[in-house]
Amino acid sequence: MVSNKLVEHVFFFGLLAGVAFLLWKIISPFAATLAFAAILVTICFPIYEQILKRIPKHNTSIAATLSVLVVIAIVVAPLTLLGSVLLKEAVSIYTMFNVGNQMSLQNSVAIVEQFFSNSVPGFSIDIGGYVSQVAASTVQNIGGIFAGTASTIFLFFISLVSTFYFFRDGKIFTSMLVRISPLPDNQDEKILGRLATAVRSVAVGSVLVALIQGCLTGLGLWIFGFDRAILWGSIAAIGALVPGVGTVVVFIPAVLFSIVTGSYVTAIGVALWGALAVGFIDNLLGPYLMSRGNKMHPFLILLSVLGGMLLFGPIGFIIGPVVTSLFIVLLELYSMHISTNAPESITQRSKTKKT
């Protein structure tokens, strides 16, 4: 006969699973927004703690509000401005190649295409078509964000509210997770600490370095007379986020374009700028920032970033390393548990053999 305790447990956990599923269906439309807010708060939480120390009576609501304003100033406003500039330049390029109102650029592209056709028999490349497709995709994606005004404003409001509460009540949320977890508190705190370290190291080591490289790339191209340096710098920053790609996705075409069009001094200058200025950031500052507090092997970072972006989209470049870091810390805790219990089991076995 089935005991009442078993029936109670089955009913309770079945009810819990059903309610959890309904809760997920309710919040799933905002999952990406909540994840983005949680990542921002994890990165900027030291700023919140510094503000909280300077607030009279340590008012957490005031500190959280000021922290949200700081996040808007250093993250949201620059991204909005950059998005509007990229949209304007992408529309300009798309119009240029499809309407044909600027023949000089089209003639330069035709020279490059003819150079490759003459150098490699049987090989043809439609650079103008590729650039037009990239510009059209940029217009579609960025324009969609600005076009869906009501949806964008609503999600922006949700992200601000989420950021505020994550700042103010973040420690309450983590304390609740530690309390309901069956693991010892010190192990829970180690897991949460490692995840926060992974988020910060990836954000600082990848995103910050990519932004610096994109800015330097755009600056270099502007110095050497290239048009739309902001657009190419943004493309270089996106390329820098992908391991194995980097800013060469912009520098190599720029150098080849300069050589084919006869601007040899410009080609040498762009190549030196890419190798020295941008390469210094990539080879020295990047690995240093990524390795701070992060015990992951570079190969694991490569796989987790690429796999995360394939599985979760752009935000996956942070989610991937976080999941990998969680797996590593769980393995470490398991190893510590085994090493702690191994001497006791060996001692018990030896006593059993003696008796």
PyMOL commands that set and color helices and strands:
alter all, ss='L'
color gray80, all
select helices_A, chain A and resi 4-54+56-58+60-99+103-119+127-147+149-180+185-223+229-240+248-260+264-291+298-312+316-354
alter helices_A, ss='H'
color red, helices_A
deselect
rebuild
show_as cartoon
